[in-house]
Amino acid sequence: RLGDLKSSNQFDAHQINHNVHQGKGGVGSYFRRPEEALTSSHWQIIQLVPSPQSGEFFAWVVVKGLMLKIPLTIPRVFYINSKAPIAGNFPGKCVSKILPHGRPSYNLIEVTIQEVQFKEESKKLAALLSDPEIEGIYETKVPLEFSAICQIGCVCKIDNTAKHRSTQDGWKIGELHMKTTTECHYLERSIPLVYLYNSTSRGRAVYVLYCQASKLMSAVVVNPYGDKELLPSALERQFRDSCQELSLESLSMDGILFQVDYVDHPEAAKKIIQKAISEYREENCGPTVAVIECPDFNSIKEGIKALDDFPCVRIPFNRDDNSYQPVSWQRPAAKIAMFRCAAAFQWLDRRIAQSRYAHVPLGNFGHDWLTFTVDIFLSRALRDQQQVLWVSDNGVPDLGGINSEETFFADEVQQTSLVFPGAYRKVSVEIKIHNLAVNALLKSNLVSEMEGGVFLGFEQDVNSKGSSSNDNTSFDETTGSAQAFRVLKQLIRNCLTDVLKSGNIYADSILQRLSWWLCSPCSKLHDPALHLMLHKVMQKVFALLLTDLRRLGAMIIYADFSKVVIDTGKFDLSTAKAYCESLLTAVGNSDIFELILLEPVHYWHSLLFMDQHFSITTLVSELPMMKFHLKK
């Protein structure tokens, strides 16, 4: 047993405390190693997982080559904004913070209580909201996990005052301090994975388990009809082909044991997987991440309890994998499984890189890493500026629990579009507009100066032939989000700096999907006021862009925020291309369009245009042959 302990690199923090008092040497001193590692080194947090008790979590952390499961307490922090001093059951402290939508702050009380007490006092909170002296109660909908990630990120260190705490007692979130991934490394060494895949179709299923450290590839085929088509040799060939297709040269195929089992029920398959994972855990106690790709994550977790011994990261499942062939289905299904397994290595490497950039634990990204990353970035920036969050899970901002702007939350923003139907006999070109939202946000001060210091509604283009689809010219309630708008602007400026200086692809993804994030109700910080505020600036920049194009001789055929179609006034392609290049160069030299990229994508010799859904065109190419194209 002592020999087994010496090869062990993973401990449960609850087990350590029972062994540290056995003496200064031997086993007692060995078990002090995890405690010393926790207090002397930084924590690389792989995942925060909730415990059965409200407000209590477990943190899977890696410290000095050990993987530990540490109890962590996360309190509930919320704010009561009262017009009169509060004397009640919610002790707290007076703070000075900026409320969402510029709401007035009277006596703002920050209350910190345990989650259990918060749930018990929920009726009293609801009664407070009915009090006319209470303006609102804020941040009651912030998930505790989200709040903790904002506070400590994926790398942290214990406060000096809490270093002598027993690991069995755990720590409070306030006793941990965030460290940046530039100060302290995060999962720089590759961490072994246990990959679990499952697909199913009408009583048939395929389970695949790959244990990287023990080099075991186990496939379990659920087939109630009894035929056996899959052999270990075929499985090995499929995996080798998948690795070659994905150029996984670093993944060694030597020594991998391939095995195939057949069962007639999914529960029997889960028992085989359970046994294999338990044996792996006994033989390999070092840091390991379980990567799971399946249609029903909760069912897998409940059916295979051995997964509780690992931090579990979920890969989004492709529903097409469940579409089995009626006959001879086993080899095609196994081939897909082998490809998914090989691709999991690249996916995990990307996810670790995303964790380093976003400072989010590996296992705590949601289904959409980009939305979660922007939510975390903006939340941290808002808190740095002493602003109260409006986080919620339903797409409606939490404005203190009293929403007086419910009609405003319809979020009915229509893109401005200009349509000029007609027959155009000269060369026309479709120009794609990139980065309009980013440009509008970062150039908002310049736009404001041009408009006399205020944001005005979109005005109809002077050409009476065009028709505009926008009706939001009278809306002016977005000014309350000016503080959040400035914070978002600084955040996007930082992302742009990351792209220009280091070519960071994740920062570039944020810039490309800024508009999508703003209008997505899946975002925890979704705010129609913020969306509309940027939309108004985009309208101004868009109108100025069209004005410049007309000034330079282009005739607008169709335009919206994503593209513009113009008549060049030229009869041959080479002249039209030269004119288009000079046009885009002239527009790009303007400071207000500095970040906008205009990309010609299609040229047409003639164009019969009705609207964006229907047109008849003659495509122009470098070849003499012409092609007629009907757009519907």
LOLUMRO-67290 format. One line per 10 residues: number of its first residue (from 0); their letters; for each residue x, z negated, y of C-alpha. Coordinates in Angstrom, 3 decimals, decimal comma. Example, Ala and Ser with C-alpha at 12.3 -4.5 7.8 and 13.67 -1.06 7.14 Angstrom:
2
0) as) 12,300:-7,800:-4,500 | 13,670:-7,140:-1,060 .
***
This chain:
632
0) rlgdlkssnq) 0,000:0,000:0,000 | 2,877:-0,748:2,376 | 4,277:2,681:1,611 | 0,947:4,258:2,485 | 0,801:2,347:5,761 | 4,182:3,639:6,840 | 2,940:7,224:6,647 | -0,228:6,455:8,600 | -0,531:7,635:12,191 | -4,217:6,903:12,912 .
10) fdahqinhnv) -5,984:3,584:13,318 | -9,356:2,305:14,362 | -8,862:-0,115:17,265 | -11,204:-2,606:15,566 | -8,870:-2,846:12,573 | -5,683:-3,402:14,552 | -6,594:-6,772:16,007 | -7,142:-8,319:12,561 | -3,563:-7,547:11,546 | -1,385:-8,222:14,593 .
20) hqgkggvgsy) -1,197:-11,987:13,987 | 0,392:-11,757:10,549 | 3,877:-12,357:11,869 | 6,718:-11,010:13,982 | 7,977:-8,677:11,309 | 6,651:-6,485:8,531 | 3,087:-5,338:8,682 | 2,212:-7,519:11,693 | 4,867:-5,980:13,925 | 3,987:-2,504:12,665 .
30) frrpeealts) 0,373:-2,875:13,693 | 1,470:-3,893:17,196 | 2,739:-0,361:17,648 | -0,706:1,087:18,530 | -1,393:-1,764:20,988 | 1,945:-1,261:22,682 | 1,401:2,486:22,781 | -2,013:2,044:24,422 | -0,712:-0,239:27,171 | 2,638:1,407:27,847 .
40) shwqiiqlvp) 1,789:5,110:27,648 | -0,852:7,402:29,094 | -3,949:8,265:27,084 | -4,659:11,852:26,160 | -8,435:11,737:25,760 | -9,739:14,205:23,201 | -13,396:13,169:23,352 | -15,807:10,533:24,626 | -18,584:9,856:22,108 | -21,554:7,517:22,619 .
50) spqsgeffaw) -21,960:4,481:20,384 | -25,355:3,230:19,144 | -25,433:0,696:21,991 | -26,409:1,968:25,455 | -23,514:2,157:27,891 | -20,911:1,780:25,135 | -18,698:4,705:24,164 | -15,745:5,422:21,939 | -12,770:7,296:23,320 | -10,745:9,371:20,880 .
60) vvvkglmlki) -7,250:9,235:22,393 | -3,779:10,398:21,440 | -0,911:8,118:22,479 | 2,675:8,588:21,317 | 1,668:10,598:18,273 | -1,132:8,223:17,235 | -4,845:9,036:17,348 | -6,997:5,996:18,113 | -10,701:5,344:18,551 | -11,052:2,941:21,485 .
70) pltiprvfyi) -14,227:1,100:22,611 | -15,065:1,903:26,234 | -17,743:0,431:28,491 | -19,262:2,638:31,195 | -21,570:0,886:33,684 | -24,463:2,446:35,589 | -23,775:2,926:39,304 | -26,638:3,868:41,636 | -27,533:3,563:45,308 | -30,576:2,019:46,996 .
80) nskapiagnf) -31,242:3,232:50,531 | -33,467:0,699:52,287 | -34,723:0,627:55,857 | -34,684:-3,182:55,684 | -32,153:-5,545:54,061 | -32,741:-5,943:50,321 | -33,201:-9,334:48,699 | -33,940:-8,778:45,053 | -32,738:-8,470:41,498 | -30,151:-5,766:42,176 .
90) pgkcvskilp) -27,019:-7,398:43,563 | -24,633:-4,922:45,110 | -22,515:-4,166:48,112 | -23,219:-2,289:51,325 | -21,396:1,032:51,473 | -21,147:3,932:53,876 | -21,757:7,274:52,163 | -23,310:10,644:52,990 | -26,656:11,253:51,292 | -27,755:14,653:49,917 .
100) hgrpsynlie) -29,435:17,098:52,330 | -28,300:15,048:55,304 | -30,836:12,294:54,671 | -30,407:9,256:56,941 | -28,474:6,325:55,497 | -29,944:2,943:56,507 | -28,873:-0,039:54,398 | -27,175:1,757:51,510 | -26,518:-0,621:48,615 | -24,212:0,333:45,727 .
110) vtiqevqfke) -25,429:-1,357:42,549 | -23,271:-1,584:39,412 | -24,968:-2,895:36,263 | -24,747:-2,391:32,528 | -26,788:0,459:31,075 | -28,845:-1,934:28,930 | -29,896:-3,880:32,021 | -30,591:-0,647:33,899 | -33,064:0,444:31,227 | -34,676:-2,994:31,156 .
120) eskklaalls) -35,103:-2,950:34,946 | -36,478:0,594:35,095 | -40,000:-0,631:35,935 | -38,677:-2,646:38,854 | -36,842:0,415:40,126 | -40,041:2,435:39,917 | -41,838:-0,302:41,882 | -39,109:-0,178:44,523 | -39,736:3,536:45,043 | -43,325:2,770:45,993 .
130) dpeiegiyet) -42,137:0,403:48,732 | -42,359:2,178:52,143 | -39,149:0,416:53,193 | -37,189:2,140:50,416 | -36,099:5,636:51,435 | -34,760:6,496:47,975 | -32,725:5,451:44,945 | -29,836:7,839:44,223 | -27,635:8,773:41,242 | -29,983:7,304:38,633 .
140) kvplefsaic) -29,888:10,549:36,641 | -26,114:10,949:36,379 | -25,143:10,906:32,655 | -22,645:8,123:31,970 | -20,345:10,511:30,110 | -20,356:12,894:33,097 | -19,586:10,039:35,489 | -16,696:8,841:33,326 | -15,153:12,319:33,084 | -15,335:12,643:36,865 .
150) qigcvckidn) -13,513:9,339:37,174 | -10,767:9,448:34,521 | -10,568:13,099:33,434 | -8,658:13,829:30,234 | -5,472:11,862:30,948 | -5,455:8,255:32,156 | -3,498:5,014:32,069 | -4,523:1,358:31,792 | -4,428:-0,755:34,930 | -1,662:-3,393:34,943 .
160) takhrstqdg) -4,213:-6,213:35,138 | -5,832:-5,121:31,853 | -2,751:-4,527:29,734 | -2,984:-7,807:27,855 | -6,515:-7,150:26,632 | -7,188:-7,089:22,903 | -7,910:-3,608:21,617 | -10,900:-5,000:19,737 | -12,527:-5,903:23,065 | -11,940:-2,445:24,450 .
170) wkigelhmkt) -11,718:-1,546:28,128 | -14,026:-0,897:31,047 | -13,957:2,479:32,745 | -12,838:0,853:36,002 | -9,660:-0,371:34,310 | -8,468:3,160:33,634 | -6,824:5,368:36,247 | -6,735:9,159:36,166 | -3,402:10,911:35,818 | -3,061:14,605:36,542 .
180) ttechylers) -2,000:17,013:33,813 | 1,075:17,844:35,906 | 2,159:14,178:35,897 | 1,453:13,651:32,204 | 1,245:16,294:29,509 | -1,996:16,915:27,639 | -1,870:18,105:24,014 | 1,316:20,071:24,570 | 2,089:19,956:20,883 | -0,324:21,852:18,697 .
190) iplvylynst) -2,853:19,506:17,119 | -3,920:20,259:13,526 | -7,539:21,166:12,963 | -10,141:20,800:10,281 | -12,368:23,848:10,588 | -15,903:23,800:9,200 | -18,118:26,884:9,177 | -21,667:27,334:7,961 | -24,129:30,228:7,963 | -27,464:30,355:6,175 .
200) srgravyvly) -30,281:32,767:5,388 | -33,439:32,096:3,325 | -32,055:29,549:0,907 | -28,635:31,205:0,708 | -25,648:29,804:2,595 | -21,878:29,867:2,953 | -19,798:26,796:3,812 | -16,105:27,150:4,587 | -13,677:24,262:5,099 | -10,092:24,862:6,181 .
210) cqasklmsav) -7,737:21,890:6,445 | -4,664:23,091:8,306 | -2,348:20,176:7,494 | -3,076:20,177:3,758 | -3,373:23,987:3,554 | -6,735:23,962:1,794 | -9,297:26,753:2,188 | -12,487:25,820:0,377 | -15,582:28,048:0,285 | -18,884:26,783:-1,095 .
220) vvnpygdkel) -21,553:29,417:-1,777 | -25,159:28,258:-1,964 | -26,971:30,721:-4,200 | -30,130:29,657:-6,075 | -30,126:32,947:-8,004 | -26,924:32,318:-9,948 | -24,877:35,510:-9,381 | -21,209:35,018:-8,465 | -19,496:37,747:-6,466 | -16,742:35,921:-4,576 .
230) lpsalerqfr) -13,310:35,143:-6,034 | -10,472:33,091:-4,470 | -8,263:36,199:-4,403 | -10,878:38,095:-2,365 | -11,143:35,149:-0,003 | -7,366:35,101:0,488 | -7,296:38,845:1,203 | -10,110:38,549:3,750 | -8,361:35,696:5,561 | -5,046:37,555:5,614 .
240) dscqelsles) -6,725:40,675:7,043 | -8,480:38,616:9,717 | -5,211:36,978:10,792 | -3,530:40,382:11,043 | -6,454:41,780:13,030 | -6,197:38,909:15,525 | -2,349:39,071:15,565 | -1,954:35,455:14,402 | 1,699:35,762:13,511 | 2,351:32,037:13,966 .
250) lsmdgilfqv) -0,175:31,108:11,242 | 1,669:30,892:7,941 | -0,238:32,019:4,843 | 2,311:30,503:2,457 | 1,043:27,681:0,310 | -2,640:27,890:1,247 | -4,868:26,989:-1,698 | -8,027:29,084:-1,850 | -10,941:27,864:-3,934 | -14,590:28,900:-4,350 .
260) dyvdhpeaak) -17,452:26,728:-5,610 | -21,035:27,716:-6,359 | -24,051:25,437:-5,965 | -27,799:26,003:-5,834 | -28,685:23,689:-2,928 | -27,196:22,961:0,545 | -27,034:19,208:-0,134 | -24,727:19,825:-3,097 | -22,487:21,943:-0,848 | -22,312:19,146:1,721 .
270) kiiqkaisey) -21,217:16,691:-0,970 | -18,321:18,969:-1,943 | -17,285:19,301:1,718 | -17,662:15,542:2,198 | -15,341:14,827:-0,723 | -12,723:17,334:0,472 | -12,671:15,905:4,012 | -12,416:12,324:2,689 | -9,432:13,283:0,517 | -7,830:14,985:3,498 .
280) reencgptva) -8,282:11,851:5,614 | -6,605:9,689:2,985 | -3,605:12,006:2,713 | -3,236:13,048:6,384 | -3,809:10,274:8,897 | -2,229:11,938:11,924 | -4,053:13,369:14,946 | -6,613:15,962:13,839 | -9,522:17,705:15,539 | -12,611:18,860:13,651 .
290) viecpdfnsi) -13,768:22,269:14,888 | -17,329:23,023:13,774 | -19,132:26,370:13,947 | -22,654:26,226:12,547 | -26,285:26,903:13,500 | -27,365:23,221:13,273 | -24,637:20,875:14,478 | -26,685:17,665:14,143 | -27,649:18,459:10,551 | -24,011:19,020:9,618 .
300) kegikalddf) -22,961:15,737:11,233 | -25,700:13,807:9,464 | -25,023:15,400:6,092 | -21,227:15,050:6,185 | -20,429:11,515:7,354 | -16,680:12,032:6,875 | -16,723:13,994:10,149 | -17,188:10,673:11,962 | -13,483:10,048:11,313 | -12,546:12,865:13,708 .
310) pcvripfnrd) -13,302:13,996:17,243 | -15,628:16,967:16,738 | -15,469:20,085:18,892 | -18,264:22,637:18,623 | -17,797:26,407:18,778 | -20,937:28,306:19,893 | -22,510:29,890:16,828 | -23,301:33,599:16,605 | -26,857:33,881:15,258 | -26,103:37,317:13,824 .
320) dnsyqpvswq) -23,976:35,571:11,177 | -27,233:34,411:9,555 | -28,327:38,004:8,912 | -27,320:38,412:5,271 | -27,718:41,601:3,285 | -30,580:41,554:0,746 | -28,137:42,150:-2,134 | -24,357:41,923:-2,529 | -24,280:39,541:0,425 | -21,576:37,073:-0,596 .
330) rpaakiamfr) -18,443:39,074:0,233 | -19,694:40,309:3,648 | -20,776:36,753:4,563 | -17,415:35,362:3,418 | -15,565:38,057:5,387 | -17,348:36,974:8,581 | -16,518:33,341:7,786 | -12,821:34,157:7,322 | -12,751:36,021:10,619 | -14,424:33,093:12,414 .
340) caaafqwldr) -11,901:30,730:10,865 | -8,942:32,802:12,034 | -10,457:33,178:15,519 | -10,929:29,397:15,756 | -7,195:28,926:16,334 | -7,236:31,153:19,410 | -10,471:29,542:20,607 | -8,961:26,054:20,322 | -5,844:27,095:22,244 | -8,025:28,483:25,058 .
350) riaqsryahv) -10,172:25,370:25,106 | -7,106:23,119:25,390 | -5,871:25,265:28,306 | -9,316:24,952:29,932 | -9,148:21,177:29,441 | -5,803:21,004:31,205 | -7,093:23,027:34,145 | -10,473:21,293:34,488 | -9,110:17,853:33,537 | -11,965:17,466:31,045 .
360) plgnfghdwl) -11,559:16,031:27,517 | -11,354:18,716:24,853 | -14,553:17,699:23,095 | -16,761:17,079:26,144 | -17,381:20,573:27,481 | -20,986:21,671:27,253 | -22,214:24,983:25,887 | -20,873:26,716:29,025 | -17,392:25,532:29,958 | -17,448:27,271:33,340 .
370) tftvdiflsr) -20,680:25,647:34,556 | -19,453:22,235:33,411 | -16,057:22,757:35,047 | -17,524:23,693:38,439 | -19,926:20,733:38,208 | -17,015:18,380:37,535 | -14,813:19,905:40,259 | -17,557:19,714:42,875 | -18,583:16,177:41,864 | -15,019:14,925:42,225 .
380) alrdqqqvlw) -14,646:16,657:45,587 | -17,957:15,255:46,849 | -16,999:11,739:45,799 | -13,636:12,125:47,523 | -15,603:12,894:50,700 | -17,821:9,830:50,162 | -20,903:11,881:49,353 | -23,645:10,772:46,984 | -24,360:13,202:44,128 | -27,708:14,854:43,405 .
390) vsdngvpdlg) -26,984:15,355:39,690 | -29,908:16,017:37,337 | -30,486:17,780:34,024 | -33,663:19,686:34,903 | -32,410:21,956:37,685 | -34,198:19,948:40,423 | -31,823:17,984:42,681 | -32,213:14,216:42,561 | -32,965:13,308:46,179 | -33,547:9,626:45,673 .
400) ginseetffa) -36,513:9,999:43,348 | -38,863:11,004:46,172 | -38,955:14,790:46,425 | -40,745:15,759:49,598 | -39,490:19,335:49,318 | -41,047:20,374:46,002 | -42,181:23,744:47,325 | -38,660:24,348:48,551 | -37,301:23,934:45,023 | -38,952:27,161:43,867 .
410) devqqtslvf) -35,537:28,759:44,461 | -37,116:32,161:45,056 | -34,194:34,049:46,526 | -34,534:37,813:46,449 | -31,542:40,038:46,901 | -31,576:42,172:49,984 | -31,782:45,842:49,052 | -31,968:48,988:51,158 | -33,473:52,171:49,699 | -33,415:55,634:51,307 .
420) pgayrkvsve) -35,156:58,128:48,970 | -34,331:61,805:49,302 | -32,443:64,844:48,040 | -28,706:64,667:48,770 | -26,877:68,004:48,319 | -23,349:66,834:49,111 | -21,023:64,653:47,043 | -22,355:61,118:46,711 | -20,457:58,102:45,417 | -21,464:54,740:43,966 .
430) ikihnlavna) -19,204:51,931:45,171 | -19,221:48,595:43,357 | -18,938:45,490:45,571 | -16,766:42,665:44,213 | -16,325:39,112:45,587 | -19,089:39,247:48,189 | -20,108:35,627:47,552 | -16,535:34,305:47,700 | -15,798:36,319:50,816 | -18,990:35,134:52,540 .
440) llksnlvsem) -18,244:31,501:51,716 | -14,630:31,550:52,900 | -15,453:33,645:55,994 | -18,528:31,596:56,952 | -16,836:30,144:60,060 | -16,077:33,640:61,326 | -19,665:34,706:60,671 | -20,940:31,614:62,477 | -18,788:32,411:65,514 | -20,113:35,962:65,603 .
450) eggvflgfeq) -23,675:34,608:65,511 | -23,140:32,143:68,331 | -22,302:29,121:66,194 | -25,430:29,079:63,995 | -26,625:30,876:60,894 | -29,454:33,275:61,695 | -31,874:34,982:59,320 | -31,247:38,458:58,001 | -32,417:41,087:60,432 | -33,833:44,448:59,417 .
460) dvnskgsssn) -31,349:47,266:59,546 | -31,716:49,360:62,686 | -32,403:52,515:60,689 | -36,186:52,568:60,326 | -36,008:54,847:57,301 | -34,766:51,979:55,079 | -36,937:49,368:53,416 | -35,787:45,791:52,878 | -36,925:43,602:50,004 | -35,973:40,315:51,707 .
470) dntsfdettg) -38,585:37,992:53,214 | -36,564:34,781:53,738 | -35,903:35,246:57,433 | -37,696:32,156:58,683 | -36,208:29,598:56,302 | -33,989:27,130:58,149 | -33,955:23,963:56,028 | -30,523:24,651:54,579 | -28,640:23,013:57,467 | -28,964:19,621:55,715 .
480) saqafrvlkq) -26,542:20,898:53,074 | -23,801:21,668:55,581 | -21,571:18,829:54,335 | -21,830:19,965:50,705 | -21,304:23,566:51,834 | -17,975:22,614:53,420 | -16,869:20,782:50,274 | -17,782:23,787:48,110 | -15,880:26,029:50,498 | -12,721:23,954:50,116 .
490) lirncltdvl) -13,131:23,931:46,339 | -13,362:27,737:46,201 | -10,378:28,022:48,545 | -8,356:25,903:46,080 | -9,421:28,168:43,216 | -8,355:31,213:45,215 | -4,969:29,593:45,808 | -4,592:29,009:42,058 | -5,340:32,678:41,417 | -2,950:34,012:44,072 .
500) ksgniyadsi) -0,061:31,659:43,309 | -0,172:31,313:39,533 | -2,669:33,950:38,377 | -4,840:31,292:36,740 | -7,502:33,101:34,718 | -9,884:30,130:34,680 | -9,868:29,838:38,462 | -10,483:33,584:38,608 | -13,503:33,179:36,306 | -14,936:30,568:38,685 .
510) lqrlswwlcs) -14,560:32,957:41,623 | -16,218:35,812:39,746 | -19,214:33,715:38,703 | -19,765:31,725:41,891 | -23,151:33,303:42,642 | -24,248:32,846:39,054 | -23,359:29,143:39,139 | -25,209:28,567:42,414 | -28,491:29,939:41,101 | -28,217:28,553:37,561 .
520) pcsklhdpal) -30,660:25,705:36,784 | -28,329:24,720:33,928 | -25,884:23,343:36,490 | -26,123:19,593:36,974 | -25,530:20,142:40,704 | -27,995:22,986:41,083 | -29,312:22,904:44,655 | -31,520:25,683:46,060 | -30,607:24,611:49,607 | -26,924:25,251:48,931 .
530) hlmlhkvmqk) -27,774:28,542:47,261 | -29,903:29,697:50,190 | -27,271:28,658:52,701 | -24,670:30,890:51,077 | -27,270:33,620:50,581 | -27,855:33,774:54,341 | -24,132:34,153:55,027 | -23,922:36,873:52,366 | -26,739:38,718:54,120 | -24,780:38,670:57,380 .
540) vfallltdlr) -21,572:39,937:55,758 | -23,560:42,559:53,848 | -25,220:43,818:57,055 | -21,832:44,011:58,811 | -20,385:45,950:55,853 | -23,156:48,543:55,999 | -22,710:48,835:59,766 | -19,008:49,554:59,310 | -19,679:52,170:56,633 | -22,132:53,973:58,906 .
550) rlgamiiyad) -19,749:53,758:61,845 | -17,149:55,547:59,732 | -19,530:58,408:58,934 | -21,065:57,396:55,592 | -24,783:57,840:54,989 | -26,358:54,954:53,042 | -28,550:56,025:50,114 | -28,954:52,676:48,390 | -27,364:49,258:48,888 | -27,621:45,746:47,467 .
560) fskvvidtgk) -25,221:42,836:47,030 | -23,591:44,410:43,965 | -23,210:48,073:44,947 | -23,709:50,705:47,624 | -24,397:54,437:47,146 | -23,310:56,695:50,005 | -23,442:60,383:50,895 | -19,897:61,413:51,825 | -20,953:64,569:53,634 | -18,354:66,569:51,648 .
570) fdlstakayc) -18,987:69,534:49,342 | -15,992:69,293:46,986 | -14,718:66,396:44,934 | -11,118:66,225:46,213 | -12,219:66,062:49,845 | -14,867:63,476:49,003 | -12,304:61,318:47,178 | -9,852:61,505:50,076 | -12,622:60,570:52,504 | -13,705:57,680:50,274 .
580) eslltavgns) -10,156:56,309:50,054 | -9,717:56,391:53,837 | -13,152:54,806:54,258 | -12,369:51,890:51,953 | -8,947:51,399:53,526 | -10,468:51,186:56,995 | -13,107:48,704:55,848 | -10,530:46,598:54,007 | -8,440:46,208:57,167 | -11,225:44,191:58,783 .
590) difelillep) -10,600:40,433:58,634 | -14,203:39,590:57,790 | -14,037:41,770:54,630 | -10,578:40,574:53,598 | -11,573:39,344:50,127 | -14,123:42,050:49,310 | -13,026:44,675:46,804 | -14,830:48,026:46,955 | -14,464:50,106:43,793 | -15,740:53,720:43,488 .
600) vhywhsllfm) -17,255:54,077:40,015 | -19,329:57,314:40,011 | -19,306:60,598:41,921 | -22,258:62,999:41,990 | -22,324:66,626:43,154 | -26,001:66,341:44,006 | -28,455:63,487:43,877 | -32,246:63,368:43,865 | -32,840:59,675:44,544 | -36,125:57,790:44,427 .
610) dqhfsittlv) -35,021:54,165:43,946 | -32,500:52,135:41,946 | -34,543:52,677:38,760 | -35,092:56,432:38,907 | -32,829:59,233:40,039 | -31,714:62,687:38,881 | -28,014:63,406:39,323 | -25,329:65,996:38,661 | -22,154:64,189:37,620 | -18,819:65,402:39,020 .
620) selpmmkfhl) -15,658:65,167:36,909 | -12,145:66,478:37,126 | -13,097:69,174:34,589 | -14,870:72,372:35,666 | -17,813:71,582:33,366 | -20,671:69,644:34,939 | -23,075:67,320:33,211 | -26,669:66,638:34,182 | -27,678:63,004:34,010 | -31,149:61,412:34,183 .
630) kk) -31,329:57,758:35,189 | -34,454:55,760:34,341 .
***
